[in-house]
Amino acid sequence: MSSRDSSSRPPPAACSTPRTLSIRPHVEAIQYNDAASWNYDPTAQEYYYGFGCTIVSTGAKIPIAAEFTQAKQADQETAMRVTRDALAVDTPIWMLGDSAYDILNWHDHLLAAGVVPIAPYNPRNTDDPKDIEYRVEDRIEERSEDVQLKQSILDETYNNRTGVERTNDAVKDCGLGHVRARGRVHARTEVFLALCLRLVVAITNYERGNEPGYEKL
């Protein structure tokens, strides 16, 4: 399909999205940035000097919502704000997150919007752990006796999140990984410029008739 035919297709960020994923890439800063701090990245199993960034992305490596944070670990307020911003762009079938998203308000907000949240259950959040793998199992059981989610479907959907996680690499190619600006405000601006650049690449590829998930023009 040529770029002239693109008007007949829905825009990439407004397509029916099967699943979105909230990721938290770390943002390294220069050592002279006094606004940054030392953080631990459990995925990379290393400490780094910099900031955090919570991103909600679609399977096409398109960031649709983001928030710059002081630390790698985002708080509940940040998680909820980014989630609301993402739902304003598109309503997926699933929204995936790691165990840091074992948040009752997050699950209930998504279920009320018709989205199935999948985040691993964190037994450290209670003295009386439940026999579940994902928090949504408990929330569905409390909400309805007629609705059941198969464990195999939850596992398959969550385990296939790696394709969406490639957004992390895509935005790093646009300059997200290491910010050279000094100060929190300038570092935040550089991060969002990198995210905007990723959107420009996706839209340009789409207009040319290519997959928006391509990382190069």
Secondary structure as UniProt FT lines:
FT   HELIX           3..8
FT   HELIX           12..14
FT   STRAND          19..23
FT   STRAND          26..29
FT   TURN            31..32
FT   TURN            34..35
FT   STRAND          37..41
FT   TURN            42..45
FT   STRAND          46..58
FT   TURN            59..60
FT   STRAND          63..69
FT   HELIX           76..89
FT   STRAND          94..96
FT   HELIX           99..101
FT   HELIX           104..112
FT   TURN            113..114
FT   STRAND          116..118
FT   HELIX           123..125
FT   HELIX           135..143
FT   HELIX           151..159
FT   TURN            160..161
FT   HELIX           162..173
FT   TURN            174..175
FT   STRAND          178..179
FT   HELIX           184..207
FT   TURN            208..209
FT   TURN            212..213
//
